[in-house]
Amino acid sequence: MALQRRRVTLTLPPELHDRAKAVLADIPGATLSALVEDALEGMLPALENLAAAYRDGGEDAARRALAHTLGEELLGLREDIRTPPGKGVTQGKAK
């Protein structure tokens, strides 16, 4: 029977591996595989946007797309931008 999940070999610098393992030691049931999967899943939308911007508009467009994405993350705008009108936060409270 074929695996439902694809295997990937990942090599890390010793310091990064040790830091990740130390964090995971404090989280019951957490695995390095789950950490990598969660990180990749979280980053892929931004990386896809960056790749599309680079493909469609070159390096300057990719830089603007990256700055826009980072700005959304740093300012906490990502959820607000994707929330349909009338469904967002009003006067500091969620509807």
C-alpha positions, 0 to 999 in steps of 0.5 A: 500500500502506498503512503498517503503522505510523501516523504521528504529528507530535510537536513538542518544545521545542528543549532537549528535542529537542537533549538527545534528539538528543545521547543518540542520537548516542552510540547507533549506529542509534538514532532519535528515532522509536525513542526516542519509541516505546520511551518511550511503550510503557514509559509506557502501562501506567501511563497506562492504570492512571491513566486507569482509576483516574480514570475509576472513582474520580476524582482521589483514586483516580488519585493513589493509583494514580500513587503506587502505580505510582511506588512500584513503579518506585522500589523495583524491585517491578514484576517481583516483584509480577508474578512467580508464587509460587515463580518469583521471587528467593530469597536474592538469586539468581534461580531 
